[in-house]
């Protein structure tokens, strides 16, 4: 009992559930080396890794954070370590989030500079390439408003390009269709979630009286958010939109694709590690200005 009480004095209230989750999550991260092994030795089991992580967490939480603090999720950093009466642990709890915030800003700035480069040079942000990456989003903002002539022109352009091989084109088209339906389903879930969160509580009589009107309004809103399905509706909507509105929708689509790139959602199409860890994309002049500002702030 004395040993268990000494452990609790080091680890605070312990947050048993968070402790279990933390060790389980770290045990499957490739960069987390828990037990040193000689070449040719049999890999240790995940259960053994978790056991060793718990042992170090209980006996020396400061060592735990020194070794693996960069991998500890922020919520668990606070819940598992936040109440510990240990100066070294307190130091890590305070500095790790700041380091992450700084690193996150650095990565975003590097991605932004790379994005500007991709907009200026190459085809990454061309309409054809963006359509390949997000076919449903493209259809929602651009595709459904194209005239038959514009559609045929794009088919010809894409057919003459890199997908000229018929077999390869079939594979690419299947992947695009899969992405289309995945995007559509995600948009539908997001829309339904927002609808349910916006529902205000009403009594049963009101619900029954308004059911027909609600259903009609829901159909209209769903059409606005998710897009109309029938050919007749698409033709009618296409005829109502002006060239200026088409251009606005193109700009909105491009903005969404840029934001998607910055958030790291193009990982299936772009190697982010080539930018995120590359100082070539740092704004050196801005970094120097920031350093000077920080120095003056500290000096004042």
TORBA-618036 format. One line per 2 residues: number of its first residue (from 1); their letters; for each residue x, y, z of N, C-alpha, C. Coordinates in pm, whole numbers. Layout:
N
NUM = a = X Y Z X Y Z X Y Z; ...
***
This chain:
300
1 = xx = 83 -120 0 0 0 0 86 125 0; 202 122 69 289 239 73 344 270 -65
3 = xx = 376 165 -145 430 188 -280 325 249 -369; 197 203 -357 93 257 -441 65 402 -406
5 = xx = 72 438 -276 48 576 -237 158 667 -286; 284 616 -290 393 699 -341 376 724 -489
7 = xx = 325 626 -562 299 644 -705 194 751 -726; 85 745 -649 -23 841 -665 24 981 -630
9 = xx = 120 994 -535 169 1126 -500 249 1187 -614; 312 1101 -695 387 1149 -810 293 1182 -925
11 = xx = 192 1098 -947 108 1112 -1065 -21 1186 -1039; -40 1245 -923 -162 1321 -896 -280 1229 -886
13 = xx = -396 1274 -940 -515 1190 -929 -511 1071 -1024; -414 1072 -1115 -390 953 -1197 -469 946 -1324
15 = xx = -595 992 -1327 -682 979 -1443 -664 842 -1506; -713 739 -1435 -689 601 -1479 -728 574 -1622
17 = xx = -844 625 -1664 -889 601 -1802 -797 668 -1902; -757 791 -1872 -666 862 -1962 -529 796 -1967
19 = xx = -485 745 -1853 -357 674 -1845 -358 551 -1935; -466 474 -1928 -478 354 -2012 -477 391 -2160
21 = xx = -555 494 -2195 -563 537 -2334 -428 588 -2385; -359 665 -2301 -230 722 -2340 -130 612 -2373
23 = xx = -116 515 -2284 -18 408 -2306 -56 322 -2426; -186 300 -2447 -230 222 -2562 -200 295 -2693
25 = xx = -223 427 -2695 -199 504 -2817 -50 513 -2849; 32 535 -2748 176 547 -2771 238 414 -2813
27 = xx = 180 304 -2768 239 172 -2796 237 137 -2945; 149 201 -3023 138 166 -3165 204 270 -3255
29 = xx = 268 371 -3195 339 472 -3275 478 422 -3307; 513 423 -3435 640 364 -3478 760 435 -3416
31 = xx = 751 569 -3401 864 646 -3349 885 629 -3199; 789 570 -3131 800 551 -2986 873 421 -2958
33 = xx = 1000 434 -2919 1081 316 -2886 1073 297 -2735; 1010 190 -2693 987 166 -2550 1097 79 -2491
35 = xx = 1134 -26 -2562 1238 -118 -2514 1343 -132 -2623; 1469 -109 -2588 1579 -123 -2685 1596 -270 -2721
37 = xx = 1620 -294 -2850 1637 -431 -2896 1762 -443 -2982; 1823 -560 -2976 1936 -590 -3062 1886 -634 -3199
39 = xx = 1968 -613 -3300 1930 -657 -3434 1906 -808 -3436; 1797 -847 -3497 1765 -989 -3508 1676 -1040 -3397
41 = xx = 1659 -958 -3292 1573 -1001 -3182 1427 -998 -3226; 1349 -1085 -3166 1206 -1089 -3198 1137 -965 -3144
43 = xx = 1046 -908 -3222 974 -788 -3181 897 -815 -3053; 897 -716 -2964 822 -733 -2840 674 -709 -2868
45 = xx = 591 -767 -2787 447 -759 -2808 395 -620 -2769; 280 -586 -2821 217 -459 -2786 183 -454 -2638
47 = xx = 141 -569 -2583 109 -575 -2441 232 -543 -2355; 348 -592 -2397 472 -565 -2322 506 -416 -2331
49 = xx = 484 -354 -2448 510 -211 -2462 421 -130 -2367; 293 -165 -2364 199 -94 -2277 239 -110 -2131
51 = xx = 279 -231 -2094 321 -258 -1956 440 -172 -1918; 538 -159 -2009 658 -81 -1981 625 69 -1978
53 = xx = 538 114 -2066 496 254 -2065 428 290 -1933; 342 202 -1886 274 226 -1758 374 230 -1643
55 = xx = 471 143 -1649 571 138 -1540 647 270 -1532; 692 322 -1647 768 447 -1647 678 565 -1612
57 = xx = 555 561 -1660 460 668 -1627 436 674 -1477; 426 558 -1411 400 553 -1268 522 592 -1185
59 = xx = 638 547 -1228 758 567 -1145 829 698 -1175; 823 746 -1301 894 869 -1337 821 940 -1450
61 = xx = 714 1012 -1419 640 1081 -1524 722 1186 -1597; 821 1245 -1529 907 1343 -1596 991 1276 -1704
63 = xx = 1041 1155 -1677 1116 1080 -1778 1024 1041 -1893; 902 1004 -1859 802 968 -1961 784 1084 -2058
65 = xx = 766 1205 -2006 746 1322 -2092 873 1360 -2167; 988 1341 -2103 1114 1371 -2170 1131 1284 -2293
67 = xx = 1094 1156 -2280 1112 1062 -2391 1002 1074 -2497; 878 1087 -2453 766 1073 -2547 664 1187 -2540
69 = xx = 702 1296 -2474 608 1407 -2458 554 1461 -2589; 636 1461 -2695 591 1516 -2823 477 1435 -2883
71 = xx = 460 1311 -2838 354 1225 -2891 227 1224 -2805; 232 1290 -2689 118 1287 -2598 12 1387 -2645
73 = xx = -111 1341 -2673 -217 1434 -2713 -240 1540 -2606; -276 1660 -2650 -289 1773 -2557 -391 1745 -2447
75 = xx = -504 1684 -2482 -606 1659 -2379 -554 1564 -2273; -473 1464 -2314 -417 1371 -2216 -300 1433 -2141
77 = xx = -229 1522 -2204 -121 1593 -2135 -177 1666 -2013; -294 1727 -2031 -355 1803 -1922 -424 1712 -1819
79 = xx = -496 1611 -1868 -573 1527 -1776 -485 1430 -1697; -380 1379 -1758 -294 1281 -1690 -184 1348 -1609
81 = xx = -127 1458 -1663 -11 1520 -1599 -40 1656 -1535; -156 1714 -1564 -181 1853 -1526 -180 1880 -1377
83 = xx = -217 1782 -1294 -226 1804 -1150 -107 1747 -1073; -6 1702 -1144 108 1640 -1074 193 1745 -1004
85 = xx = 234 1713 -883 318 1803 -803 465 1772 -830; 509 1811 -949 645 1781 -993 689 1895 -1085
87 = xx = 795 1966 -1050 836 2085 -1124 874 2053 -1268; 941 1940 -1290 981 1903 -1427 858 1872 -1511
89 = xx = 763 1798 -1452 638 1767 -1523 563 1896 -1556; 557 1987 -1460 489 2115 -1484 555 2191 -1599
91 = xx = 686 2184 -1605 758 2250 -1715 715 2194 -1850; 709 2062 -1860 668 1999 -1986 522 2029 -2020
93 = xx = 436 2025 -1919 294 2053 -1942 275 2195 -1995; 361 2286 -1953 350 2425 -1997 414 2447 -2134
95 = xx = 528 2383 -2159 604 2414 -2280 562 2332 -2403; 517 2208 -2383 482 2124 -2499 371 2187 -2584
97 = xx = 260 2238 -2524 159 2302 -2609 212 2424 -2683; 301 2502 -2620 359 2618 -2687 445 2576 -2806
99 = xx = 522 2470 -2787 605 2419 -2896 518 2371 -3012; 407 2306 -2978 317 2256 -3081 252 2371 -3158
101 = xx = 213 2474 -3085 151 2590 -3148 248 2656 -3246; 374 2669 -3202 475 2729 -3287 502 2641 -3409
103 = xx = 510 2509 -3386 534 2416 -3496 417 2417 -3594; 294 2424 -3540 176 2427 -3626 177 2551 -3714
105 = xx = 214 2666 -3657 221 2789 -3736 328 2780 -3843; 442 2718 -3808 551 2701 -3906 505 2615 -4023
107 = xx = 439 2504 -3990 392 2413 -4095 290 2482 -4184; 196 2553 -4124 94 2621 -4204 157 2726 -4296
109 = xx = 255 2801 -4244 322 2901 -4327 397 2837 -4443; 462 2724 -4415 535 2654 -4522 437 2602 -4628
111 = xx = 324 2548 -4583 224 2499 -4679 167 2614 -4761; 149 2729 -4696 94 2844 -4767 188 2888 -4879
113 = xx = 319 2894 -4848 415 2935 -4951 422 2832 -5063; 413 2704 -5030 411 2600 -5133 283 2610 -5216
115 = xx = 172 2639 -5150 46 2654 -5222 55 2768 -5324; 113 2881 -5283 130 2993 -5376 213 2951 -5496
117 = xx = 316 2870 -5470 401 2821 -5579 322 2730 -5673; 240 2642 -5616 161 2550 -5698 55 2624 -5780
119 = xx = 3 2735 -5727 -94 2815 -5802 -26 2880 -5922; 97 2927 -5901 170 2996 -6010 222 2899 -6114
121 = xx = 271 2785 -6070 343 2693 -6159 278 2555 -6155; 262 2495 -6272 211 2358 -6278 60 2351 -6287
123 = xx = 8 2229 -6272 -134 2203 -6294 -209 2163 -6168; -143 2168 -6051 -205 2115 -5930 -338 2180 -5901
125 = xx = -347 2312 -5921 -472 2383 -5896 -545 2417 -6026; -520 2338 -6129 -599 2351 -6251 -735 2286 -6227
127 = xx = -832 2322 -6310 -968 2269 -6292 -970 2117 -6306; -894 2066 -6400 -891 1921 -6424 -835 1847 -6302
129 = xx = -723 1897 -6248 -661 1830 -6133 -749 1840 -6009; -808 1957 -5987 -894 1972 -5869 -1018 1883 -5881
131 = xx = -1069 1869 -6001 -1184 1780 -6023 -1148 1636 -5990; -1026 1594 -6024 -981 1459 -5992 -976 1437 -5841
133 = xx = -932 1539 -5767 -917 1525 -5623 -1051 1529 -5549; -1141 1617 -5593 -1270 1632 -5524 -1383 1639 -5627
135 = xx = -1419 1526 -5686 -1519 1528 -5794 -1657 1576 -5750; -1700 1540 -5628 -1833 1584 -5584 -1836 1734 -5561
137 = xx = -1733 1786 -5493 -1726 1929 -5467 -1719 2007 -5599; -1643 1953 -5694 -1635 2016 -5826 -1773 2020 -5891
139 = xx = -1845 1909 -5887 -1977 1903 -5949 -2072 2001 -5882; -2060 2014 -5749 -2151 2099 -5673 -2131 2247 -5708
141 = xx = -2005 2287 -5732 -1976 2428 -5758 -1962 2462 -5906; -1920 2364 -5988 -1890 2395 -6128 -1961 2302 -6225
143 = xx = -1943 2171 -6205 -1986 2072 -6304 -2132 2081 -6344; -2220 2099 -6246 -2363 2095 -6278 -2410 2220 -6353
145 = xx = -2324 2322 -6362 -2362 2443 -6434 -2300 2452 -6573; -2223 2350 -6613 -2158 2352 -6744 -2259 2323 -6855
147 = xx = -2243 2393 -6964 -2326 2364 -7082 -2275 2237 -7147; -2355 2179 -7237 -2314 2057 -7306 -2185 2079 -7384
149 = xx = -2171 2197 -7444 -2049 2228 -7519 -1928 2231 -7427; -1943 2294 -7309 -1833 2300 -7213 -1797 2161 -7162
151 = xx = -1897 2078 -7141 -1870 1940 -7096 -1789 1864 -7200; -1829 1873 -7326 -1757 1801 -7433 -1615 1854 -7448
153 = xx = -1597 1985 -7433 -1463 2043 -7443 -1373 1987 -7334; -1425 1973 -7212 -1345 1919 -7102 -1316 1771 -7121
155 = xx = -1412 1698 -7172 -1390 1555 -7200 -1276 1539 -7300; -1275 1623 -7404 -1170 1615 -7505 -1034 1651 -7448
157 = xx = -1030 1755 -7363 -903 1796 -7302 -848 1686 -7214; -933 1627 -7131 -887 1522 -7040 -849 1396 -7117
159 = xx = -920 1370 -7227 -890 1250 -7306 -758 1258 -7377; -711 1380 -7408 -584 1396 -7478 -466 1402 -7383
161 = xx = -493 1410 -7254 -386 1429 -7157 -327 1300 -7107; -293 1301 -6978 -215 1192 -6921 -296 1064 -6906
163 = xx = -431 1071 -6916 -512 951 -6901 -558 896 -7037; -474 911 -7138 -513 867 -7272 -529 716 -7282
165 = xx = -458 642 -7197 -473 497 -7198 -614 460 -7152; -683 380 -7231 -822 345 -7201 -831 266 -7070
167 = xx = -741 170 -7051 -746 88 -6931 -719 174 -6807; -615 258 -6815 -583 344 -6703 -697 440 -6676
169 = xx = -760 489 -6782 -870 582 -6766 -986 517 -6689; -1011 389 -6714 -1117 319 -6642 -1086 311 -6493
171 = xx = -961 282 -6460 -920 274 -6319 -936 409 -6252; -888 514 -6319 -896 648 -6263 -1041 690 -6245
173 = xx = -1126 656 -6343 -1266 693 -6335 -1334 625 -6217; -1299 498 -6193 -1356 426 -6078 -1314 493 -5948
175 = xx = -1186 530 -5936 -1138 598 -5816 -1210 730 -5797; -1231 802 -5908 -1301 931 -5900 -1445 911 -5855
177 = xx = -1509 807 -5907 -1648 777 -5866 -1655 743 -5718; -1557 665 -5672 -1554 630 -5529 -1539 755 -5444
179 = xx = -1447 846 -5485 -1427 970 -5411 -1553 1055 -5414; -1619 1057 -5530 -1743 1135 -5546 -1846 1092 -5443
181 = xx = -1870 961 -5436 -1973 910 -5345 -1932 926 -5199; -1801 916 -5171 -1754 935 -5033 -1774 1080 -4990
183 = xx = -1741 1174 -5079 -1762 1317 -5048 -1910 1347 -5030; -1993 1291 -5119 -2137 1314 -5113 -2194 1265 -4980
185 = xx = -2150 1146 -4938 -2201 1089 -4813 -2155 1172 -4693; -2030 1221 -4698 -1980 1305 -4589 -2058 1435 -4581
187 = xx = -2087 1496 -4697 -2166 1619 -4699 -2306 1595 -4645; -2362 1479 -4678 -2497 1447 -4631 -2498 1430 -4478
189 = xx = -2395 1365 -4425 -2386 1348 -4280 -2371 1483 -4210; -2282 1569 -4266 -2261 1701 -4206 -2389 1782 -4209
191 = xx = -2463 1772 -4321 -2586 1848 -4334 -2690 1800 -4233; -2707 1669 -4220 -2804 1614 -4127 -2766 1649 -3983
193 = xx = -2636 1647 -3954 -2591 1681 -3820 -2623 1826 -3788; -2599 1917 -3884 -2629 2058 -3860 -2779 2081 -3846
195 = xx = -2860 2004 -3923 -3005 2018 -3913 -3054 1975 -3774; -3001 1862 -3725 -3047 1812 -3595 -3004 1904 -3482
197 = xx = -2886 1964 -3493 -2838 2054 -3388 -2914 2185 -3387; -2975 2221 -3502 -3050 2347 -3510 -3197 2331 -3475
199 = xx = -3242 2207 -3455 -3382 2183 -3422 -3415 2243 -3285; -3522 2319 -3277 -3565 2372 -3148 -3675 2282 -3094
201 = xx = -3680 2260 -2961 -3781 2172 -2903 -3921 2230 -2921; -4013 2147 -2970 -4152 2189 -2988 -4243 2076 -2944
203 = xx = -4369 2110 -2911 -4458 2006 -2862 -4509 1919 -2976; -4570 1808 -2939 -4611 1708 -3038 -4714 1763 -3136
205 = xx = -4808 1847 -3088 -4912 1903 -3175 -4850 1989 -3284; -4752 2073 -3244 -4685 2157 -3343 -4611 2073 -3446
207 = xx = -4546 1966 -3399 -4471 1880 -3490 -4564 1818 -3593; -4682 1772 -3549 -4777 1709 -3640 -4833 1810 -3739
209 = xx = -4864 1931 -3691 -4921 2033 -3779 -4822 2077 -3886; -4694 2085 -3847 -4593 2139 -3939 -4519 2033 -4018
211 = xx = -4556 1907 -4000 -4479 1798 -4061 -4469 1812 -4212; -4581 1841 -4277 -4581 1854 -4423 -4496 1971 -4467
213 = xx = -4510 2084 -4399 -4431 2203 -4434 -4283 2179 -4409; -4253 2111 -4297 -4113 2080 -4266 -4050 1991 -4373
215 = xx = -4126 1890 -4417 -4075 1798 -4517 -4045 1871 -4647; -4135 1963 -4684 -4115 2039 -4807 -3993 2130 -4795
217 = xx = -3981 2198 -4679 -3867 2286 -4658 -3736 2207 -4652; -3741 2089 -4590 -3621 2005 -4581 -3574 1962 -4719
219 = xx = -3670 1928 -4806 -3635 1886 -4942 -3566 2000 -5018; -3619 2122 -5000 -3559 2238 -5067 -3417 2262 -5015
221 = xx = -3402 2258 -4881 -3271 2284 -4822 -3170 2176 -4858; -3216 2051 -4858 -3127 1941 -4895 -3081 1956 -5038
223 = xx = -3170 2001 -5124 -3135 2023 -5265 -3030 2132 -5276; -3045 2239 -5195 -2948 2349 -5199 -2811 2304 -5152
225 = xx = -2808 2222 -5047 -2680 2182 -4988 -2614 2068 -5064; -2695 1967 -5099 -2638 1846 -5157 -2646 1842 -5308
227 = xx = -2721 1932 -5368 -2730 1934 -5513 -2851 1859 -5564; -2908 1910 -5673 -3024 1843 -5732 -2978 1721 -5809
229 = xx = -3068 1623 -5823 -3029 1496 -5881 -3081 1476 -6024; -3205 1519 -6049 -3263 1487 -6179 -3205 1575 -6290
231 = xx = -3204 1520 -6413 -3152 1593 -6527 -3234 1718 -6554; -3367 1708 -6538 -3453 1823 -6564 -3422 1936 -6467
233 = xx = -3403 1902 -6339 -3373 2006 -6240 -3237 2070 -6268; -3140 1988 -6307 -3007 2042 -6338 -3015 2135 -6458
235 = xx = -3091 2098 -6562 -3105 2183 -6680 -3169 2317 -6643; -3272 2310 -6558 -3341 2433 -6517 -3248 2523 -6436
237 = xx = -3174 2463 -6342 -3083 2541 -6259 -2970 2602 -6342; -2922 2526 -6441 -2816 2573 -6528 -2859 2698 -6606
239 = xx = -2987 2701 -6646 -3036 2814 -6724 -3059 2939 -6643; -3068 2925 -6510 -3098 3039 -6425 -2973 3112 -6378
241 = xx = -2857 3050 -6388 -2735 3109 -6332 -2665 3197 -6436; -2616 3311 -6392 -2550 3406 -6483 -2401 3374 -6493
243 = xx = -2334 3425 -6597 -2188 3405 -6608 -2113 3460 -6486; -2160 3572 -6431 -2095 3629 -6313 -2107 3535 -6193
245 = xx = -2225 3475 -6177 -2246 3381 -6067 -2161 3255 -6086; -2146 3211 -6211 -2060 3097 -6239 -1916 3126 -6196
247 = xx = -1870 3247 -6227 -1733 3283 -6191 -1717 3291 -6040; -1816 3341 -5971 -1811 3345 -5825 -1802 3205 -5766
249 = xx = -1877 3112 -5823 -1873 2974 -5776 -1737 2911 -5802; -1676 2943 -5916 -1541 2893 -5945 -1442 2943 -5841
251 = xx = -1453 3072 -5805 -1364 3129 -5705 -1385 3063 -5570; -1510 3036 -5536 -1540 2969 -5409 -1480 2828 -5407
253 = xx = -1493 2758 -5519 -1438 2623 -5529 -1286 2626 -5514; -1219 2720 -5580 -1074 2732 -5569 -1033 2763 -5425
255 = xx = -1107 2851 -5358 -1077 2885 -5219 -1090 2762 -5130; -1195 2684 -5149 -1214 2562 -5070 -1101 2462 -5094
257 = xx = -1055 2451 -5217 -947 2358 -5248 -814 2404 -5188; -794 2535 -5183 -673 2587 -5118 -677 2559 -4969
259 = xx = -794 2583 -4907 -807 2556 -4764 -788 2408 -4733; -839 2325 -4821 -823 2180 -4806 -674 2144 -4808
261 = xx = -599 2204 -4899 -455 2179 -4908 -385 2222 -4780; -417 2340 -4729 -353 2391 -4609 -383 2305 -4487
263 = xx = -503 2247 -4481 -539 2162 -4367 -475 2024 -4373; -410 1992 -4484 -345 1861 -4496 -436 1752 -4546
265 = xx = -548 1790 -4612 -646 1690 -4656 -616 1635 -4795; -504 1677 -4855 -465 1624 -4987 -357 1517 -4976
267 = xx = -352 1451 -4861 -242 1357 -4836 -238 1241 -4935; -351 1209 -5000 -351 1103 -5101 -294 1150 -5234
269 = xx = -273 1282 -5247 -228 1338 -5374 -100 1420 -5361; -61 1452 -5236 54 1539 -5216 136 1491 -5097
271 = xx = 269 1494 -5111 359 1452 -5004 389 1570 -4913; 313 1582 -4806 327 1698 -4716 462 1701 -4645
273 = xx = 522 1585 -4622 650 1583 -4551 759 1656 -4629; 743 1666 -4761 842 1737 -4842 836 1888 -4820
275 = xx = 730 1934 -4755 713 2078 -4728 718 2106 -4578; 648 2025 -4499 633 2052 -4356 767 2057 -4284
277 = xx = 865 1979 -4329 996 1973 -4263 1104 2043 -4344; 1063 2123 -4443 1159 2184 -4535 1172 2333 -4508
279 = xx = 1285 2378 -4453 1304 2521 -4424 1310 2608 -4548; 1319 2547 -4664 1320 2624 -4788 1194 2709 -4802
281 = xx = 1086 2663 -4741 958 2733 -4753 933 2829 -4638; 1035 2855 -4556 1021 2954 -4450 1036 3094 -4506
283 = xx = 961 3185 -4450 975 3327 -4482 1081 3382 -4387; 1207 3379 -4431 1318 3414 -4344 1307 3558 -4294
285 = xx = 1269 3649 -4382 1258 3790 -4343 1154 3807 -4233; 1040 3738 -4248 934 3748 -4147 980 3686 -4016
287 = xx = 1051 3573 -4024 1101 3509 -3904 1197 3601 -3828; 1281 3674 -3902 1374 3768 -3839 1297 3882 -3771
289 = xx = 1191 3931 -3836 1110 4036 -3777 1041 3987 -3650; 990 3863 -3654 925 3806 -3537 1023 3791 -3421
291 = xx = 1146 3747 -3454 1249 3730 -3350 1285 3864 -3288; 1295 3969 -3371 1327 4101 -3320 1214 4153 -3230
293 = xx = 1089 4133 -3275 974 4175 -3193 974 4105 -3058; 1003 3975 -3061 1006 3897 -2938 1116 3946 -2845
295 = xx = 1232 3981 -2903 1345 4029 -2823 1310 4161 -2756; 1248 4252 -2832 1209 4380 -2776 1102 4365 -2668
297 = xx = 1008 4271 -2690 904 4247 -2590 964 4197 -2459; 1062 4106 -2473 1127 4053 -2353 1209 4159 -2280
299 = xx = 1263 4252 -2360 1351 4354 -2304 1275 4465 -2234; 1147 4482 -2274 1067 4591 -2218 1007 4554 -2083
***
